[in-house]
Amino acid sequence: MCTAATYTTKDHYFGRNLDLEFSYNETVTVTPRNYPFQFRKVKALESHYAMIGMAFVVDNYPLYYDATNEKGLSMAGLNFPENADYKQEAEGKDNVTPFEFIPWILGQCATIKEVKELLGRINLININFSEKLPLSPLHWMISDRNESITVESVKEGMKIYDNPVGILTNNPTFDIQIFNLNNYVNITREVPENRFSSAIALDVYSRGMGGIGIPGDLSSSSRFVKAAFTKLNSVSGTSESESISQFFYILGSVNQERGCVRLAEDTYEITIYSSCCNVDKGVYYYKTYENSQITGVDMHNENLDSQSIVSYPLIKEQQIKMQN
Ligand SMILES: C[C@H](CCC(=O)NCCS(=O)(=O)O)[C@H]1CC[C@H]2[C@@H]3CC[C@@H]4C[C@H](O)CC[C@]4(C)[C@H]3C[C@H](O)[C@]12C
């Protein structure tokens, strides 16, 4: 499971939780403008927008999970089992594999408007990265500073949804996730009134009772509701520190704590990392399951005109600041 989110204060923020039972050794990776991006079927991008994000780098190829380019366009891939359906190569289309999708879009587009143009020609094809790394079933959230869309390649074809909430989790398909919010029309952050019945006196004995009914479990449809409510009601100062703190609280509202979701005898799904990218400044912040300190990588501290990718291994140990 995973959750992706956007948030706006003075600047714009994009990030995600990666929830999984293991990790691939992902790194915060900057791809500069002149790194030649090879693709299996379409022409290489010899020069393109620079990007920063979380990637598993294999044979000098960054397999991005989520990233932001220098224009502030961002994109994240999230699990979409049973629903994702990739196609055969088709003539007259841009045939791009799912593991090339993030570089293909972020390399060339600055806005959602431009993304929609490219998506009109794209065909997500069924080619594995390697035998060891077969395709994974994903769907994507793509966001610029003003809007977000959700992209799903399913049996019936490519679906592009406007995403007015700026949240994405996993199954079911996005139309159902959005429809499901109707069931929570009654939820409020205000002190609730007794609308149950005037025949009985009901007491608001605790703060937060307007939220009773928001799901607290870790299923993907429940996380969608919880994260949407938290994000849409978020209030924070506009400084960098206040913005990213609030952002990590939004993601934290749907954290997976070890022990709560068991996959096998000794295997539990956890939030491996949470990220928050300031898309205006190109700074990628993250926390890991064991390291609750925020670590940052600034893409503009790298030479963005170079040809070589730069990767920072995650700092995973807990950082404790002793006060005495
Ligand atoms: C598993 C993750 C989603 C997290 C999630 O939702 N976990 C719940 C699992 S469960 O639903 O609960 O069982 C997703 C998100 C991004 C993915 C990588 C994208 C690049 C690359 C694409 C290649 O084609 C295959 C290897 C590759 C490294 C991918 C591996 C894996 O697929 C990643 C990490």
The ligand as an SDF file (V2000), in Angstrom:
LIG
                    3D

 34 37  0  0  0  0  0  0  0  0999 V2000
    5.8110   -1.8900   -4.4130 C   0  0  0  0  0  0  0  0  0  0  0  0
    5.7850   -0.3700   -4.5870 C   0  0  0  0  0  0  0  0  0  0  0  0
    4.3970    0.1240   -4.2800 C   0  0  0  0  0  0  0  0  0  0  0  0
    4.1830    0.0840   -2.8020 C   0  0  0  0  0  0  0  0  0  0  0  0
    2.9630   -0.6750   -2.5040 C   0  0  0  0  0  0  0  0  0  0  0  0
    1.9020   -0.2610   -2.8530 O   0  0  0  0  0  0  0  0  0  0  0  0
    3.1640   -1.8010   -1.8300 N   0  0  0  0  0  0  0  0  0  0  0  0
    2.0990   -2.6140   -1.3800 C   0  0  0  0  0  0  0  0  0  0  0  0
    2.2710   -4.0140   -1.8730 C   0  0  0  0  0  0  0  0  0  0  0  0
    0.7470   -4.7930   -1.7160 S   0  0  0  0  0  0  0  0  0  0  0  0
   -0.1660   -4.2170   -2.7260 O   0  0  0  0  0  0  0  0  0  0  0  0
    0.2610   -4.5190   -0.3360 O   0  0  0  0  0  0  0  0  0  0  0  0
    1.0050   -6.2240   -1.9160 O   0  0  0  0  0  0  0  0  0  0  0  0
    6.1700    0.0620   -5.9960 C   0  0  0  0  0  0  0  0  0  0  0  0
    6.0950    1.5870   -6.1620 C   0  0  0  0  0  0  0  0  0  0  0  0
    7.1280    1.9430   -7.2450 C   0  0  0  0  0  0  0  0  0  0  0  0
    7.6040    0.5800   -7.7360 C   0  0  0  0  0  0  0  0  0  0  0  0
    8.9480    0.4980   -8.4810 C   0  0  0  0  0  0  0  0  0  0  0  0
    8.9030    1.4220   -9.6970 C   0  0  0  0  0  0  0  0  0  0  0  0
   10.1910    1.3050  -10.5120 C   0  0  0  0  0  0  0  0  0  0  0  0
   10.4650   -0.1350  -10.9470 C   0  0  0  0  0  0  0  0  0  0  0  0
    9.4820   -0.5930  -11.9910 C   0  0  0  0  0  0  0  0  0  0  0  0
    9.8450   -1.9950  -12.4940 C   0  0  0  0  0  0  0  0  0  0  0  0
    8.9270   -2.3670  -13.4730 O   0  0  0  0  0  0  0  0  0  0  0  0
    9.7660   -2.9670  -11.3360 C   0  0  0  0  0  0  0  0  0  0  0  0
   10.7020   -2.5620  -10.2370 C   0  0  0  0  0  0  0  0  0  0  0  0
   10.4900   -1.1060   -9.7350 C   0  0  0  0  0  0  0  0  0  0  0  0
   11.7390   -0.7740   -8.8780 C   0  0  0  0  0  0  0  0  0  0  0  0
    9.1830   -0.9540   -8.9370 C   0  0  0  0  0  0  0  0  0  0  0  0
    9.1430   -1.8740   -7.6990 C   0  0  0  0  0  0  0  0  0  0  0  0
    7.8430   -1.7430   -6.8870 C   0  0  0  0  0  0  0  0  0  0  0  0
    6.7620   -2.2190   -7.6400 O   0  0  0  0  0  0  0  0  0  0  0  0
    7.5780   -0.2780   -6.4790 C   0  0  0  0  0  0  0  0  0  0  0  0
    8.6250    0.0830   -5.4580 C   0  0  0  0  0  0  0  0  0  0  0  0
  1  2  1  0
  2  3  1  0
  2 14  1  0
  3  4  1  0
  4  5  1  0
  5  6  2  0
  5  7  1  0
  7  8  1  0
  8  9  1  0
  9 10  1  0
 10 11  2  0
 10 12  2  0
 10 13  1  0
 14 15  1  0
 14 33  1  0
 15 16  1  0
 16 17  1  0
 17 18  1  0
 17 33  1  0
 18 19  1  0
 18 29  1  0
 19 20  1  0
 20 21  1  0
 21 22  1  0
 21 27  1  0
 22 23  1  0
 23 24  1  0
 23 25  1  0
 25 26  1  0
 26 27  1  0
 27 28  1  0
 27 29  1  0
 29 30  1  0
 30 31  1  0
 31 32  1  0
 31 33  1  0
 33 34  1  0
M  END
$$$$
